[in-house]
């Protein structure tokens, strides 16, 4: 799929002082939100690790029998750990894009570097693409659950 990009010459789009000020302020708030998000994710990871250790510590080997040579709670704990670690890593991606947008925008204004400003807009675009893909996945699951609910209701009524 070829995406057509709009063509702008350098004189078509200008940013006046008020627009630049708004963009600079938005970058400041983006930095605040991204750093706050990183701190919250750090605390969540810490609580997650403590909870995983607590769940694993409660899994004792009492009642060991030859019919069940493993403890199911250990398997559940590791499955939960790996699943949550993947989810947390993926959900940290928008924070990285938001932080990159804020840092690059502020640096572009400080240095007067339009190339850096373009890179900051690329980070902002990537942030919105990520949220768009997540929304498409969410709506797909919502649609599938709606269809399965209707089919299940029809089958239950038969």
C-alpha positions as CSV (number, residue, x, y, z in Angstrom):
1,X,0.0,0.0,0.0
2,X,1.6,3.2,-1.1
3,X,0.8,6.2,1.1
4,X,0.8,9.5,-0.7
5,X,2.5,12.2,1.3
6,X,1.4,15.8,0.9
7,X,3.9,18.0,-0.8
8,X,4.8,21.3,0.9
9,X,7.3,23.8,-0.2
10,X,9.1,25.6,2.5
11,X,6.9,28.7,2.1
12,X,3.5,26.9,2.4
13,X,3.5,26.3,6.1
14,X,4.9,28.7,8.6
15,X,4.8,28.7,12.4
16,X,4.2,32.0,14.0
17,X,5.5,32.9,17.5
18,X,2.2,32.0,19.1
19,X,2.1,28.6,17.4
20,X,5.7,28.0,18.4
21,X,4.9,28.9,22.0
22,X,2.0,26.5,22.1
23,X,4.1,23.7,20.6
24,X,6.9,24.5,23.1
25,X,4.4,24.3,26.0
26,X,2.9,21.1,24.6
27,X,6.4,19.6,24.6
28,X,6.8,20.6,28.3
29,X,3.5,18.9,29.2
30,X,4.5,15.9,27.1
31,X,7.7,15.6,29.0
32,X,5.9,15.8,32.4
33,X,3.4,13.1,31.3
34,X,6.1,10.8,29.9
35,X,8.3,11.1,33.0
36,X,5.2,10.6,35.3
37,X,4.3,7.6,33.1
38,X,7.8,6.1,33.5
39,X,7.6,6.5,37.3
40,X,4.2,4.9,37.4
41,X,5.4,2.0,35.2
42,X,8.4,1.6,37.5
43,X,6.2,1.3,40.5
44,X,3.9,-1.1,38.7
45,X,6.8,-3.3,37.7
46,X,8.1,-3.2,41.3
47,X,4.6,-4.2,42.6
48,X,4.4,-6.9,39.9
49,X,7.7,-8.4,40.9
50,X,6.8,-8.4,44.6
51,X,3.5,-10.0,43.8
52,X,5.1,-12.6,41.6
53,X,7.6,-13.5,44.3
54,X,4.8,-13.7,46.9
55,X,2.7,-16.0,44.7
56,X,5.8,-18.2,44.0
57,X,6.7,-18.2,47.7
58,X,3.2,-19.5,48.6
59,X,3.6,-22.5,46.3
60,X,4.9,-25.0,48.7
61,X,5.8,-28.6,47.9
62,X,3.5,-30.0,50.6
63,X,1.3,-32.7,49.4
64,X,3.7,-33.9,46.7
65,X,2.5,-37.0,44.9
66,X,3.9,-39.1,42.1
67,X,0.8,-38.4,40.1
68,X,1.6,-34.6,40.1
69,X,5.3,-34.2,40.0
70,X,5.0,-30.4,39.5
71,X,3.2,-27.6,41.3
72,X,0.5,-26.1,39.0
73,X,0.8,-22.7,40.8
74,X,4.5,-22.4,39.7
75,X,3.4,-22.9,36.1
76,X,0.6,-20.4,36.5
77,X,3.0,-17.9,38.2
78,X,5.6,-18.1,35.3
79,X,2.9,-17.9,32.7
80,X,1.4,-14.8,34.4
81,X,4.9,-13.3,34.8
82,X,5.8,-13.7,31.1
83,X,2.4,-12.4,29.9
84,X,2.5,-9.4,32.1
85,X,6.1,-8.6,31.3
86,X,5.3,-8.6,27.6
87,X,2.2,-6.4,28.1
88,X,4.2,-3.9,30.3
89,X,7.0,-3.7,27.7
90,X,4.5,-3.1,24.9
91,X,2.6,-0.5,26.8
92,X,5.8,1.4,27.6
93,X,6.3,2.2,23.9
94,X,4.0,5.2,23.8
95,X,5.8,6.7,26.7
96,X,9.1,6.5,24.8
97,X,7.6,8.2,21.8
98,X,6.0,10.9,23.9
99,X,9.3,11.5,25.7
100,X,11.2,11.7,22.4
101,X,8.7,14.2,21.1
102,X,9.1,16.4,24.1
103,X,12.9,16.3,24.2
104,X,13.4,16.8,20.5
105,X,10.9,19.6,20.3
106,X,12.5,21.5,23.1
107,X,16.0,20.9,21.7
108,X,14.8,22.0,18.2
109,X,13.6,25.3,19.6
110,X,16.7,25.8,21.7
111,X,19.0,25.2,18.8
112,X,16.8,26.5,16.0
113,X,17.1,23.2,14.3
114,X,14.2,22.4,11.9
115,X,15.5,18.9,11.2
116,X,15.2,18.1,14.9
117,X,11.7,19.5,14.9
118,X,10.9,17.1,12.0
119,X,12.2,14.2,14.1
120,X,10.0,15.3,17.0
121,X,7.0,15.2,14.7
122,X,8.0,11.8,13.6
123,X,7.9,10.6,17.3
124,X,4.5,12.2,17.7
125,X,3.3,10.5,14.5
126,X,4.6,7.1,15.9
127,X,2.7,7.8,19.1
128,X,-0.5,8.3,17.3
129,X,0.1,5.3,15.0
130,X,0.7,3.1,18.1
131,X,-2.6,4.3,19.6
132,X,-4.4,3.7,16.3
133,X,-3.2,0.2,16.0
134,X,-4.1,-0.5,19.7
135,X,-7.6,0.9,19.0
136,X,-8.0,-1.3,15.9
137,X,-7.1,-4.4,17.9
138,X,-9.5,-3.3,20.7
139,X,-12.3,-2.7,18.3
140,X,-11.7,-6.1,16.6
141,X,-11.9,-7.9,19.9
142,X,-15.0,-5.9,20.8
143,X,-16.6,-6.9,17.4
144,X,-15.6,-10.5,17.8
145,X,-17.0,-10.7,21.3
146,X,-20.2,-9.1,20.1
147,X,-20.5,-11.7,17.3
148,X,-19.7,-14.6,19.6
149,X,-22.3,-13.2,22.1
150,X,-25.0,-13.1,19.4
151,X,-24.1,-16.6,18.1
152,X,-24.0,-18.0,21.7
153,X,-27.4,-16.4,22.5
154,X,-28.9,-17.9,19.3
155,X,-27.4,-21.3,20.1
156,X,-28.6,-21.2,23.7
157,X,-32.1,-20.3,22.6
158,X,-32.3,-23.4,20.3
